[in-house]
Amino acid sequence: MGPAEVTLREVRDTDLPLFHAYMSDPESVRMAAFTAEDPDDRAAFDAHWARIRADSSVVLRTVLADGEVVGNAGVYGPEGDRQVMYWIHRAHWGRGYATAALRALLAAVPERPLHAGAAADNTGSVAVLRKCGFTVTGKDRNFANARGELTDELLFTLG
């Protein structure tokens, strides 16, 4: 059996319970570091997703691997400071899904530059960004809700 086919599609209402489960997994939250203040707060999650889904400048996609919902990816932010984000369910880490999803997203959203940030010790996310052509353009140290402490962050740009 070969690698899974990774595709993107529009986010559906039925994806949201899965996204909430994925994005409130304690190990995933710790790795991501810069997360919602309380990832378990479903009402805050729903309000956030309603707000970003209503914003026409935000590009959101559901990530599928062989037709199974495995995460989400998107582009958001004001012109000149557009950010990419992605979240893959921990059960699917290490299979190349995040890289494939980000590559598909970058092909669908041709605007540049795009920016991203990752906790400096999140080696998986750092590798995904580098594989997709992002380069480190800065470093920062910010409070990470998921860790309850200041955390080193790498800042990336794709020109």
Backbone torsions as a table, in degrees:
resi	resn	phi	psi	omega
1	MET	NA	128.6	-178.2
2	GLY	-83.8	-174.6	179.7
3	PRO	-65.6	153.4	179.5
4	ALA	-67.0	149.7	172.5
5	GLU	-84.0	119.2	-179.6
6	VAL	-100.6	125.9	179.3
7	THR	-133.5	164.6	177.1
8	LEU	-118.7	147.0	172.5
9	ARG	-145.8	168.8	177.1
10	GLU	-58.1	146.7	176.4
11	VAL	-71.8	135.3	176.8
12	ARG	-111.6	155.5	177.4
13	ASP	-54.5	-36.4	-178.1
14	THR	-69.5	-13.1	177.5
15	ASP	-78.3	-25.9	-170.1
16	LEU	-61.4	-41.9	177.0
17	PRO	-60.8	-36.3	176.8
18	LEU	-66.7	-45.9	179.3
19	PHE	-58.2	-43.3	-180.0
20	HIS	-61.7	-44.0	178.7
21	ALA	-61.7	-44.5	-179.3
22	TYR	-64.7	-41.9	-172.5
23	MET	-86.7	4.0	174.3
24	SER	-118.6	5.4	175.0
25	ASP	-65.0	121.4	-172.9
26	PRO	-55.7	-42.1	-179.3
27	GLU	-68.0	-40.5	178.1
28	SER	-64.6	-42.4	-179.8
29	VAL	-62.5	-44.6	179.4
30	ARG	-60.7	-43.0	-179.6
31	MET	-63.8	-44.8	-178.6
32	ALA	-67.1	-34.5	174.8
33	ALA	71.6	-58.1	-174.2
34	PHE	-92.8	84.8	-172.1
35	THR	-125.9	-176.0	174.3
36	ALA	-59.9	154.1	-179.4
37	GLU	-58.9	-42.3	177.8
38	ASP	-132.1	91.5	-176.7
39	PRO	-60.3	-20.0	179.5
40	ASP	-80.9	-13.0	-176.2
41	ASP	-74.3	97.8	-175.3
42	ARG	-66.6	-36.9	179.7
43	ALA	-63.3	-43.4	177.9
44	ALA	-65.4	-40.6	177.4
45	PHE	-59.4	-50.1	-178.6
46	ASP	-61.4	-41.4	179.1
47	ALA	-64.1	-42.6	178.5
48	HIS	-61.4	-48.7	-178.1
49	TRP	-67.4	-34.9	176.0
50	ALA	-63.3	-42.6	-179.5
51	ARG	-64.4	-48.3	-176.1
52	ILE	-73.1	-31.5	177.3
53	ARG	-69.6	-25.8	179.7
54	ALA	-82.9	-12.2	-177.2
55	ASP	-88.2	112.3	-175.7
56	SER	-67.0	-15.7	178.9
57	SER	-82.3	-13.1	-178.7
58	VAL	-89.7	132.5	174.9
59	VAL	-106.4	116.3	179.4
60	LEU	-121.8	137.1	178.1
61	ARG	-137.2	146.9	171.3
62	THR	-87.9	134.9	178.8
63	VAL	-95.5	126.3	178.2
64	LEU	-115.9	140.7	171.7
65	ALA	-122.0	114.6	-174.0
66	ASP	50.2	39.7	176.1
67	GLY	85.6	-7.5	179.9
68	GLU	-93.2	134.6	177.2
69	VAL	-68.7	119.0	-179.5
70	VAL	-120.0	-4.7	179.8
71	GLY	166.6	-161.6	179.9
72	ASN	-146.0	161.9	179.1
73	ALA	-150.6	153.9	-179.5
74	GLY	-167.4	172.7	175.6
75	VAL	-130.7	133.5	-177.5
76	TYR	-148.7	169.3	174.4
77	GLY	108.1	167.8	-177.9
78	PRO	-72.4	157.3	176.8
79	GLU	-53.4	136.3	-179.1
80	GLY	90.4	-16.9	178.2
81	ASP	-139.0	43.3	-179.9
82	ARG	-73.1	133.0	-176.5
83	GLN	-113.4	144.9	171.0
84	VAL	-101.6	150.4	174.9
85	MET	-142.8	153.8	175.0
86	TYR	-156.1	152.2	178.9
87	TRP	-146.4	118.7	177.6
88	ILE	-112.2	134.4	179.1
89	HIS	-54.9	134.3	-175.4
90	ARG	-53.7	-33.5	179.4
91	ALA	-61.3	-15.3	-176.8
92	HIS	-112.6	8.5	179.0
93	TRP	-63.8	151.7	173.6
94	GLY	81.0	9.5	-178.7
95	ARG	-109.0	1.7	179.8
96	GLY	86.2	6.2	-177.2
97	TYR	-66.9	-40.7	-179.5
98	ALA	-64.5	-42.7	178.5
99	THR	-62.5	-47.1	-179.9
100	ALA	-63.5	-41.0	179.8
101	ALA	-65.3	-44.7	-179.8
102	LEU	-65.2	-40.0	177.0
103	ARG	-60.7	-43.0	178.5
104	ALA	-64.4	-41.0	178.6
105	LEU	-63.6	-43.5	-179.9
106	LEU	-64.5	-33.8	176.8
107	ALA	-69.4	-33.1	-178.1
108	ALA	-82.3	-22.1	-178.4
109	VAL	-121.0	91.0	-173.3
110	PRO	-75.6	-9.9	-177.0
111	GLU	-62.7	144.4	176.6
112	ARG	-142.7	152.0	2.6
113	PRO	-78.4	159.1	170.8
114	LEU	-121.6	149.5	-176.9
115	HIS	-123.9	162.3	176.0
116	ALA	-156.4	159.4	174.2
117	GLY	-134.5	151.1	177.3
118	ALA	-150.3	143.2	172.8
119	ALA	-54.9	134.9	-175.1
120	ALA	-58.3	-29.3	-179.2
121	ASP	-93.1	6.5	176.4
122	ASN	-87.9	78.3	-172.5
123	THR	-60.9	-32.5	179.1
124	GLY	-64.6	-49.1	-178.6
125	SER	-67.8	-39.5	176.9
126	VAL	-59.6	-42.7	179.5
127	ALA	-65.1	-41.6	179.0
128	VAL	-59.4	-49.4	-178.7
129	LEU	-60.7	-43.8	179.2
130	ARG	-64.1	-43.0	179.1
131	LYS	-61.0	-27.9	-178.6
132	CYS	-92.6	9.0	172.8
133	GLY	95.6	1.5	176.7
134	PHE	-74.8	145.2	176.1
135	THR	-121.6	150.5	178.3
136	VAL	-71.0	124.1	-179.7
137	THR	-120.2	3.1	177.5
138	GLY	179.6	170.6	177.2
139	LYS	-134.9	149.7	179.5
140	ASP	-146.7	171.0	176.0
141	ARG	-138.2	113.3	-175.0
142	ASN	-130.0	161.5	176.5
143	PHE	-72.5	126.1	178.8
144	ALA	-103.4	112.6	179.9
145	ASN	-53.6	-40.7	-175.0
146	ALA	-67.9	-21.1	-177.3
147	ARG	-111.9	-13.6	180.0
148	GLY	66.9	27.1	-177.8
149	GLU	-157.0	165.2	173.2
150	LEU	-64.6	137.3	-175.0
151	THR	-136.2	137.7	177.0
152	ASP	-69.0	136.6	-179.8
153	GLU	-127.9	138.6	172.3
154	LEU	-98.2	135.7	179.2
155	LEU	-106.8	132.0	-173.8
156	PHE	-121.5	153.0	174.8
157	THR	-137.3	141.9	170.5
158	LEU	-117.4	113.8	-174.2
159	GLY	-83.3	NA	NA
